[in-house]
Amino acid sequence: MKKYTNLIVIGVILVGIAVFLIYKNVNFNDVLMSFGYYDQKISVVNTGDMHGHICYDNETGGYYTLDQVDIMMGMPLVKYYIDKVKKDNENTLVLDSGDMFHGTNEANIEKAKGVVEAVNLMGYDAMTMGNHDFDFGIDRALEFKTVLNFPIICANVLRDGKPVYEEYRIVEIGGVKVALFGTVEKHALTDTNSRDHKGVVVEDPIITAQRIIPKLKEQSDVIIYISHNGDEIDREIVEKVDGIDLVLCGHHHFLYEKPDKINNSYLVEAGGYTTHVGLADLYLKDGKVKKCTWRVFNTRDNSKADPEVQKVADKYEALAKEAGKEVVGKAAVKLNGMRSDLRFKETNLADLLADAMREAGKADIALMNGGGIRESIPEGDITLYKIGKVLPFTNSLVTIELKGEDIYKCLERGIMQYPNSGANGGFLQVSGITFSFDASKTAGERVVSVKTLDGKELDKNKIYKVATNDYLYNGGDGYEEMVDAKLLYKGELLKDVLAKYIKEKGTVAPKEEGRISVVNERYK
């Protein structure tokens, strides 16, 4: 009897394993389609917030997505996944949710010339603009539409009331009419380093969607929204506007592991910095979307990289590393540039940079937006190339005069979204002051105390010299308090300021000093 019992147990275990393997490896929606339950499957490969990451990089110092991924695949591996999906399903669209062109040493060469070369080889069908796609200036942002071999679809960027890019495009795929529609977040121009927008304005994407989606419903079977709004705005849009089947979210670098369904719309997001590629499969019946599945892919196997795109990556990586090969100093500890930390609390790298800014700007105080710092620096030699990875944006040091009262307002603005670290690029890192805030209080009324280096409370009526960057001085991240401030000094790029400071020190080992403290973290 015992013998038979053992056989039964083994049989149950084997059946369980078989069921598990079938569950893990069999796509039941494809099975249903093979039996005629669905009429059609359209695959949508999605990238977003690539920020110029042409190259494979496994030395990121702790950039994060949902699961603390520290590998940036680069565009050659993204191309591998694009080709793989297309091989499995000829009815495939490849779409990017913006912030494609700016954000690395390689991308900064000739204003994203290498990025354009790479993505033109990758088989994209369309993209929308991201706010950082304007960072090389309006002229370059407009030029992108003439140098790409696929369209930019971005309906809410206007000049003289007329769209600068295509508002939408209707394509036929597998006999299905698919409308591609895109927008960028409404602060895209103030969230760049420029005051001269040459008559270009950005319409509220909610208004744009309300204006255009009804037209698309009449002309198409499926509507795909390529968004760089931030998913909180996307959620508001699909609550207000019916008819959107799929929203490819961008801007916050969130990594969705499954689609989020609101009403009849599916929302997904594929992370950022090429850490992942997303795949949405739309299953149709009678010409309408009945089901959406979502998967994300990544790999550390760089042998799978597309050879043609790899040639482009190698070319621009060599140029960037040659330009940045100089060793300027040494880090005795890891310098923390994790996105989730910089937008939430003090870090030793932010302290180091803010101190460098205050010294170079001959200022009393330094204020630096955490979102301007993009990577960590590992322990060891510090090259100009590594500093360029930390500070990829073309932001320069400025020193301005600010009244103490306006400094309080700036600090309040920086913590308005606390504890949301994903979207809060305006969280301020500081030098020359310490401040505490009460997270349980209403946004705008949270700052408890601001003290100068001598331990005295910051005087709201006194004028202080404040070192910051021209992005914030131009009103970036909504810092209107700085826009009309008196400009005392315009200096070098922040990356050069930091490089010189480290060179003077030789070896750096900054510690977090308690410059920012929080009480009553009720909302954490």
C-alpha positions as CSV (number, residue, x, y, z in Angstrom):
1,M,0.0,0.0,0.0
2,K,2.9,2.3,0.9
3,K,4.4,1.7,-2.5
4,Y,1.2,2.9,-4.3
5,T,0.9,5.9,-2.0
6,N,4.4,7.0,-3.0
7,L,3.5,6.5,-6.7
8,I,0.4,8.6,-6.2
9,V,2.4,11.4,-4.5
10,I,5.0,11.4,-7.2
11,G,2.3,11.5,-9.8
12,V,0.6,14.4,-8.2
13,I,3.9,16.3,-8.0
14,L,4.6,15.6,-11.7
15,V,1.2,16.8,-12.7
16,G,1.7,19.9,-10.6
17,I,5.0,20.6,-12.3
18,A,3.5,20.0,-15.7
19,V,0.6,22.4,-15.0
20,F,3.1,25.0,-13.7
21,L,5.2,24.8,-16.8
22,I,2.2,25.0,-19.1
23,Y,1.0,28.1,-17.1
24,K,4.4,29.7,-17.3
25,N,5.1,29.0,-21.0
26,V,1.7,28.8,-22.8
27,N,0.0,32.0,-23.8
28,F,-3.7,31.1,-23.3
29,N,-4.8,34.1,-25.3
30,D,-2.9,32.8,-28.3
31,V,-4.6,29.4,-27.7
32,L,-8.0,31.1,-27.7
33,M,-7.1,32.9,-30.9
34,S,-6.1,29.6,-32.6
35,F,-9.6,28.3,-31.8
36,G,-11.2,31.4,-33.3
37,Y,-12.2,33.2,-30.1
38,Y,-10.1,36.2,-31.2
39,D,-9.8,37.4,-34.8
40,Q,-6.5,39.3,-34.6
41,K,-3.5,40.0,-32.5
42,I,-1.5,43.3,-32.8
43,S,1.8,43.4,-30.9
44,V,3.1,46.8,-29.7
45,V,6.7,47.0,-28.7
46,N,7.3,50.0,-26.4
47,T,10.3,51.9,-25.1
48,G,10.3,55.2,-23.3
49,D,12.6,57.5,-21.4
50,M,15.7,56.0,-23.0
51,H,17.5,59.3,-22.5
52,G,20.2,58.7,-25.1
53,H,21.4,55.4,-23.7
54,I,22.9,54.0,-26.9
55,C,25.4,51.8,-25.1
56,Y,25.2,48.7,-22.9
57,D,26.1,49.7,-19.3
58,N,26.4,47.5,-16.2
59,E,28.2,50.1,-14.1
60,T,25.4,52.4,-13.3
61,G,26.0,52.8,-9.6
62,G,22.4,52.0,-8.7
63,Y,19.9,53.5,-11.2
64,Y,16.6,51.9,-10.4
65,T,13.4,50.9,-11.9
66,L,10.7,48.9,-10.1
67,D,13.1,46.1,-9.0
68,Q,16.4,48.0,-8.6
69,V,17.7,46.9,-12.0
70,D,21.2,48.2,-12.6
71,I,21.7,47.1,-16.2
72,M,21.1,49.5,-19.1
73,M,20.8,47.3,-22.2
74,G,21.5,50.0,-24.7
75,M,19.9,50.4,-28.1
76,P,21.5,47.4,-29.8
77,L,19.8,45.0,-27.3
78,V,16.6,46.9,-27.6
79,K,16.8,46.2,-31.4
80,Y,17.3,42.5,-30.6
81,Y,13.9,42.4,-28.8
82,I,12.2,44.5,-31.5
83,D,13.3,42.0,-34.2
84,K,12.3,39.0,-32.0
85,V,8.7,40.3,-31.6
86,K,8.4,41.1,-35.3
87,K,9.6,37.6,-36.2
88,D,6.8,36.2,-34.0
89,N,4.1,38.5,-35.3
90,E,4.2,40.5,-38.5
91,N,1.4,42.7,-37.2
92,T,3.7,44.6,-34.9
93,L,4.1,48.3,-34.1
94,V,7.2,49.8,-32.5
95,L,6.5,53.0,-30.5
96,D,8.5,55.2,-28.2
97,S,7.0,57.4,-25.4
98,G,9.6,60.2,-25.5
99,D,12.8,61.5,-23.8
100,M,14.8,59.6,-26.5
101,F,17.5,62.0,-27.4
102,H,19.2,63.6,-24.4
103,G,20.9,62.3,-21.2
104,T,24.3,60.7,-21.8
105,N,27.8,61.6,-22.8
106,E,27.2,59.8,-26.1
107,A,24.0,61.7,-26.7
108,N,25.6,65.1,-26.1
109,I,27.9,64.6,-29.1
110,E,26.6,66.8,-31.9
111,K,23.2,67.2,-30.2
112,A,22.1,63.5,-30.4
113,K,23.5,62.7,-33.8
114,G,24.4,59.2,-32.6
115,V,21.0,58.6,-31.1
116,V,19.4,59.6,-34.4
117,E,21.7,57.2,-36.3
118,A,20.8,54.4,-33.9
119,V,17.1,54.7,-33.8
120,N,16.9,55.1,-37.5
121,L,18.1,51.5,-37.7
122,M,15.8,50.1,-35.1
123,G,12.4,49.9,-36.9
124,Y,10.3,52.4,-35.0
125,D,6.9,53.3,-36.4
126,A,6.4,56.4,-34.4
127,M,7.4,58.3,-31.2
128,T,6.1,61.2,-29.2
129,M,8.3,64.1,-27.8
130,G,9.4,64.1,-24.2
131,N,10.3,67.2,-22.2
132,H,14.0,66.5,-22.4
133,D,13.8,66.1,-26.1
134,F,13.7,69.9,-26.1
135,D,17.0,70.2,-24.1
136,F,19.1,70.9,-27.1
137,G,16.9,73.9,-27.9
138,I,13.8,74.5,-30.0
139,D,15.6,74.5,-33.3
140,R,17.1,71.0,-32.7
141,A,13.7,69.8,-31.4
142,L,12.0,70.8,-34.6
143,E,14.9,69.4,-36.7
144,F,14.4,65.9,-35.2
145,K,11.3,65.5,-37.4
146,T,13.3,66.0,-40.5
147,V,16.2,63.6,-39.7
148,L,14.2,60.6,-38.4
149,N,12.9,58.0,-40.7
150,F,9.7,57.6,-38.7
151,P,7.2,60.3,-37.6
152,I,7.0,62.3,-34.4
153,I,3.4,62.3,-33.2
154,C,2.8,65.0,-30.7
155,A,-0.5,66.9,-31.0
156,N,-0.1,69.5,-28.2
157,V,3.1,71.3,-29.3
158,L,1.8,74.3,-31.2
159,R,3.1,77.4,-32.9
160,D,0.7,80.1,-33.9
161,G,-2.1,77.7,-33.0
162,K,-1.0,75.1,-35.4
163,P,0.7,71.7,-34.5
164,V,4.4,71.6,-34.9
165,Y,4.4,67.8,-35.2
166,E,1.8,65.4,-36.6
167,E,-1.3,65.3,-34.4
168,Y,-2.0,61.7,-35.2
169,R,-1.5,59.1,-37.8
170,I,-3.8,56.2,-38.9
171,V,-2.1,53.1,-40.0
172,E,-3.6,49.8,-41.3
173,I,-2.1,46.7,-39.8
174,G,-3.6,43.3,-40.4
175,G,-6.6,44.9,-41.9
176,V,-7.3,46.9,-38.7
177,K,-7.2,50.7,-38.7
178,V,-5.0,51.8,-35.8
179,A,-4.9,55.5,-34.8
180,L,-1.6,56.6,-33.2
181,F,-2.0,59.7,-31.1
182,G,0.6,61.4,-28.8
183,T,1.2,64.3,-26.4
184,V,3.9,65.6,-24.1
185,E,3.5,67.0,-20.5
186,K,2.2,70.6,-20.4
187,H,5.3,71.9,-18.6
188,A,7.7,70.5,-21.3
189,L,9.1,73.9,-22.3
190,T,9.6,75.2,-18.7
191,D,11.2,71.9,-17.8
192,T,14.0,72.6,-20.2
193,N,17.0,74.9,-20.1
194,S,15.7,77.8,-22.2
195,R,13.7,81.0,-22.0
196,D,13.4,81.4,-25.8
197,H,10.8,79.1,-27.1
198,K,10.3,81.0,-30.4
199,G,6.5,81.2,-30.2
200,V,6.1,77.5,-29.4
201,V,3.6,76.6,-26.7
202,V,2.4,73.3,-25.2
203,E,-1.4,72.8,-24.8
204,D,-2.7,70.9,-21.8
205,P,-2.8,67.3,-23.0
206,I,-6.2,66.8,-21.4
207,I,-7.6,69.5,-23.6
208,T,-5.8,68.1,-26.6
209,A,-7.1,64.6,-26.0
210,Q,-10.7,65.9,-25.5
211,R,-10.4,67.7,-28.9
212,I,-8.9,64.9,-31.0
213,I,-9.9,61.5,-29.6
214,P,-13.6,61.9,-30.8
215,K,-12.3,62.4,-34.3
216,L,-10.1,59.3,-34.1
217,K,-13.0,57.1,-32.9
218,E,-14.8,57.9,-36.2
219,Q,-11.8,57.0,-38.3
220,S,-10.2,54.0,-36.7
221,D,-10.9,50.6,-35.0
222,V,-8.1,50.9,-32.3
223,I,-6.6,54.0,-30.6
224,I,-3.1,53.9,-29.2
225,Y,-2.0,56.9,-27.1
226,I,1.8,57.4,-27.0
227,S,2.1,59.6,-23.9
228,H,4.8,61.6,-22.2
229,N,2.4,63.1,-19.7
230,G,3.2,61.1,-16.6
231,D,0.7,58.3,-15.7
232,E,-1.3,60.4,-13.2
233,I,-2.3,62.7,-16.1
234,D,-3.0,59.6,-18.3
235,R,-5.3,58.3,-15.7
236,E,-7.2,61.5,-15.6
237,I,-7.5,61.5,-19.4
238,V,-8.9,58.0,-19.7
239,E,-11.4,58.9,-17.0
240,K,-12.6,61.9,-19.0
241,V,-12.1,60.7,-22.6
242,D,-13.7,57.4,-23.8
243,G,-12.3,55.4,-26.7
244,I,-8.6,55.0,-26.0
245,D,-7.6,51.4,-26.1
246,L,-4.0,51.5,-25.0
247,V,-1.9,54.2,-23.3
248,L,1.9,53.8,-23.5
249,C,2.9,56.0,-20.5
250,G,6.2,57.8,-20.2
251,H,7.9,60.5,-18.2
252,H,8.2,59.0,-14.7
253,H,10.3,55.9,-15.7
254,F,7.8,53.6,-13.9
255,L,8.0,49.9,-14.7
256,Y,4.6,48.2,-15.0
257,E,4.6,44.5,-14.5
258,K,1.0,44.2,-15.7
259,P,-1.5,46.5,-17.5
260,D,-3.6,48.7,-15.4
261,K,-7.2,48.9,-16.8
262,I,-9.3,52.0,-16.2
263,N,-12.8,51.9,-17.8
264,N,-12.0,50.3,-21.2
265,S,-8.4,51.6,-21.5
266,Y,-5.2,49.8,-20.7
267,L,-2.2,51.7,-19.3
268,V,1.4,50.4,-19.4
269,E,4.9,51.7,-18.9
270,A,8.3,50.2,-19.7
271,G,10.7,51.8,-17.2
272,G,13.5,54.0,-18.5
273,Y,17.2,54.2,-19.6
274,T,16.8,51.0,-21.7
275,T,16.6,48.8,-18.6
276,H,13.5,47.1,-20.2
277,V,11.5,46.7,-23.4
278,G,7.8,46.4,-23.1
279,L,5.4,44.3,-25.2
280,A,1.6,44.9,-25.3
281,D,-0.4,42.3,-27.2
282,L,-3.8,43.5,-28.2
283,Y,-6.4,40.7,-28.9
284,L,-9.2,41.8,-31.2
285,K,-12.7,40.4,-31.9
286,D,-15.0,42.0,-34.4
287,G,-12.4,44.8,-35.0
288,K,-12.3,45.9,-31.3
289,V,-9.8,45.3,-28.5
290,K,-11.1,42.6,-26.1
291,K,-7.9,41.8,-24.2
292,C,-4.5,43.4,-23.6
293,T,-1.5,41.5,-22.1
294,W,1.8,43.2,-21.1
295,R,5.3,41.8,-20.5
296,V,8.7,43.4,-20.0
297,F,12.0,42.0,-21.1
298,N,15.6,42.6,-20.3
299,T,18.9,40.7,-20.6
300,R,22.5,40.9,-19.6
301,D,23.6,38.9,-22.6
302,N,25.2,41.5,-24.8
303,S,26.1,38.9,-27.4
304,K,22.5,39.3,-28.6
305,A,23.1,42.9,-29.6
306,D,22.2,44.0,-33.1
307,P,25.5,44.3,-35.0
308,E,24.5,47.4,-37.1
309,V,23.2,49.4,-34.1
310,Q,26.3,48.2,-32.1
311,K,28.6,49.8,-34.7
312,V,26.9,53.1,-34.0
313,A,27.1,52.6,-30.2
314,D,30.8,51.7,-30.4
315,K,31.5,54.8,-32.5
316,Y,29.9,57.3,-30.1
317,E,31.0,55.5,-26.9
318,A,34.6,55.8,-28.2
319,L,34.2,59.5,-29.0
320,A,32.7,60.2,-25.6
321,K,35.3,58.2,-23.6
322,E,38.2,59.8,-25.4
323,A,36.8,63.2,-24.6
324,G,36.2,62.2,-20.9
325,K,39.2,60.0,-20.2
326,E,40.9,62.4,-17.8
327,V,41.0,61.2,-14.2
328,V,40.2,64.2,-11.9
329,G,40.2,62.5,-8.5
330,K,39.2,59.5,-6.5
331,A,36.1,58.5,-4.6
332,A,36.9,56.8,-1.3
333,V,33.2,55.8,-0.9
334,K,30.3,55.3,-3.3
335,L,28.7,58.6,-4.2
336,N,25.0,58.0,-4.1
337,G,23.1,59.2,-7.2
338,M,20.1,56.9,-7.0
339,R,17.1,58.5,-8.5
340,S,14.8,57.3,-5.7
341,D,17.1,58.8,-3.0
342,L,17.9,62.1,-4.7
343,R,14.2,63.0,-5.1
344,F,13.4,62.1,-1.5
345,K,16.3,62.8,0.8
346,E,19.9,64.1,1.2
347,T,22.7,62.1,-0.4
348,N,26.5,62.4,-0.2
349,L,26.8,63.0,-3.9
350,A,24.2,65.8,-3.8
351,D,26.0,67.4,-0.8
352,L,29.3,67.3,-2.7
353,L,27.8,68.9,-5.8
354,A,26.0,71.6,-3.8
355,D,29.2,72.4,-1.9
356,A,31.0,72.7,-5.2
357,M,28.3,75.0,-6.6
358,R,28.3,77.2,-3.5
359,E,32.1,77.6,-3.5
360,A,32.4,78.2,-7.3
361,G,29.5,80.7,-7.2
362,K,30.9,82.6,-4.2
363,A,27.4,82.2,-2.6
364,D,25.9,81.9,0.8
365,I,23.6,79.1,-0.1
366,A,23.3,76.5,-2.9
367,L,20.1,74.9,-4.2
368,M,20.2,72.0,-6.6
369,N,17.3,70.0,-8.0
370,G,17.7,66.3,-7.3
371,G,16.3,65.4,-10.7
372,G,19.4,67.0,-12.4
373,I,21.6,64.3,-11.0
374,R,21.2,61.1,-12.9
375,E,23.7,58.4,-11.7
376,S,26.0,57.4,-8.9
377,I,29.8,57.3,-9.0
378,P,31.3,54.0,-7.8
379,E,34.2,54.0,-5.4
380,G,37.5,54.4,-7.3
381,D,38.9,56.7,-9.9
382,I,36.6,59.5,-11.1
383,T,36.9,60.5,-14.8
384,L,35.3,63.3,-16.7
385,Y,33.2,60.6,-18.4
386,K,31.8,59.4,-15.1
387,I,30.9,63.0,-14.1
388,G,29.2,63.4,-17.4
389,K,27.0,60.4,-16.7
390,V,26.1,62.0,-13.3
391,L,25.4,65.4,-14.9
392,P,24.4,64.8,-18.5
393,F,22.3,68.0,-19.0
394,T,23.8,71.2,-20.3
395,N,23.0,73.1,-17.1
396,S,25.3,75.9,-16.0
397,L,26.0,77.4,-12.6
398,V,24.4,80.8,-11.8
399,T,24.5,82.9,-8.7
400,I,21.4,85.0,-8.0
401,E,20.1,87.2,-5.3
402,L,17.1,85.8,-3.4
403,K,15.3,87.2,-0.4
404,G,15.0,84.8,2.5
405,E,11.3,84.6,2.1
406,D,11.7,83.3,-1.4
407,I,14.2,80.7,-0.3
408,Y,11.6,79.4,2.1
409,K,9.1,79.3,-0.8
410,C,11.6,77.3,-2.9
411,L,12.2,74.8,-0.1
412,E,8.4,74.4,0.2
413,R,8.1,73.9,-3.5
414,G,10.7,71.2,-3.4
415,I,8.8,69.1,-0.8
416,M,5.3,69.6,-2.1
417,Q,5.2,66.1,-3.6
418,Y,7.0,64.4,-0.7
419,P,7.2,61.4,-0.3
420,N,6.6,60.8,-4.0
421,S,10.2,60.2,-5.1
422,G,9.5,59.0,-8.6
423,A,8.2,62.2,-10.1
424,N,9.7,64.7,-7.7
425,G,12.7,65.9,-9.7
426,G,12.4,69.3,-8.1
427,F,13.3,68.1,-4.6
428,L,16.1,70.5,-3.5
429,Q,19.5,69.4,-2.3
430,V,21.3,72.1,-0.3
431,S,24.5,73.6,0.9
432,G,25.0,76.5,3.3
433,I,21.8,75.7,5.2
434,T,20.0,72.9,7.0
435,F,16.2,72.6,7.0
436,S,13.5,70.4,8.6
437,F,10.0,69.9,7.5
438,D,6.8,68.3,8.8
439,A,5.6,65.7,6.3
440,S,2.2,65.4,7.9
441,K,1.3,69.0,7.2
442,T,-0.4,70.4,4.1
443,A,1.9,70.9,1.1
444,G,3.1,74.5,1.1
445,E,3.1,74.7,4.9
446,R,5.6,72.0,5.7
447,V,8.9,73.8,6.4
448,V,9.6,73.9,10.1
449,S,13.0,75.5,10.3
450,V,15.8,76.8,8.0
451,K,19.2,77.5,9.6
452,T,22.4,79.0,8.2
453,L,25.8,77.5,9.0
454,D,26.2,79.6,12.1
455,G,23.0,78.0,13.5
456,K,20.8,81.0,13.2
457,E,17.4,80.9,11.6
458,L,17.3,82.1,8.0
459,D,16.2,85.8,7.9
460,K,13.1,86.1,5.6
461,N,13.8,89.7,5.0
462,K,17.6,89.4,4.2
463,I,19.0,89.1,0.7
464,Y,21.2,86.1,0.1
465,K,23.5,85.1,-2.7
466,V,22.3,81.7,-3.9
467,A,24.2,79.4,-6.3
468,T,21.9,77.3,-8.4
469,N,21.6,76.2,-12.1
470,D,20.2,78.0,-15.1
471,Y,17.5,75.4,-15.4
472,L,15.9,76.4,-12.1
473,Y,16.7,80.1,-12.8
474,N,14.7,79.8,-16.0
475,G,11.7,78.4,-14.0
476,G,12.4,74.7,-14.5
477,D,10.4,72.4,-12.2
478,G,8.1,75.4,-11.5
479,Y,10.6,77.5,-9.6
480,E,8.9,80.8,-10.4
481,E,10.5,82.4,-7.3
482,M,13.8,82.4,-9.2
483,V,12.8,83.7,-12.6
484,D,12.9,87.4,-11.8
485,A,15.9,87.2,-9.4
486,K,18.9,89.5,-10.0
487,L,21.6,87.5,-11.8
488,L,25.1,88.1,-10.3
489,Y,27.1,85.5,-12.1
490,K,26.9,83.0,-14.9
491,G,29.5,80.2,-14.7
492,E,30.5,76.9,-16.2
493,L,28.6,73.8,-16.8
494,L,27.8,72.0,-13.6
495,K,29.8,69.0,-14.6
496,D,32.9,71.2,-15.0
497,V,32.2,72.9,-11.7
498,L,32.1,69.4,-10.0
499,A,35.2,68.2,-11.9
500,K,37.3,71.2,-10.7
501,Y,36.1,70.8,-7.1
502,I,37.0,67.1,-7.0
503,K,40.4,67.9,-8.7
504,E,41.2,70.4,-6.0
505,K,40.3,67.9,-3.2
506,G,42.0,64.9,-4.8
507,T,40.1,62.2,-2.9
508,V,36.5,62.8,-1.8
509,A,34.6,60.9,0.9
510,P,31.5,63.0,1.7
511,K,29.1,61.9,4.4
512,E,25.5,62.8,4.7
513,E,25.4,65.6,7.3
514,G,21.8,65.9,8.3
515,R,21.2,68.9,6.1
516,I,17.6,67.8,5.4
517,S,15.5,66.3,8.2
518,V,11.8,65.3,8.3
519,V,9.4,64.9,11.2
520,N,6.0,63.2,11.3
521,E,6.4,61.0,8.2
522,R,2.7,60.2,8.2
523,Y,2.5,59.8,4.5
524,K,5.6,57.7,4.0
